[in-house]
């Protein structure tokens, strides 16, 4: 139990300091979390971490992470073109490895990259575009939703809103 508490305190400090500072520190933290997330998903499916499919999956998730309408690193068309090139390269790996790397695994790598990349993209975009207050509001709403004893604002929750809307 002491190890869990210590790990939670250290993890909270590692997350909160770059989150509050913002800028390059936050970008590096989110990029590291994205890479670890994709590699963990690939490891769950027994795909080696040091392989061409893993590299393509991580690169696709990083492309999704740092591009988008508000972040203006690339235009949406060039982002889509880059993702198409990465996914075609992923399919070419299945061809050149004589099906040792199957199509289903290529699809798993592609969807893992999309899942993790988009999730962390919106976390990153919320901090960059909306600011720190919005992130803390999202965390508070998440905690209020997970633990009903910590209600952020009682009028927001659906248990109170839906009966009031249909009672008239």
Secondary structure, DSSP 8 states (H G I E B T S, - for coil): -HHHHHHHHHHHHHHHHHHHH-HHHHHHHHHHHHHHHHHHHHHHTT--SSSHHHHHHHHHHHHHHT-STTT-SS-HHHHHHHHHHHHHHHHHHHHHTTTSS-HHHHHHHHHHHHHHHHHHHHHHHIIIII-HHHHHHHHHHHHHHH-TTS-S-TTTSHHHHHHHHH--
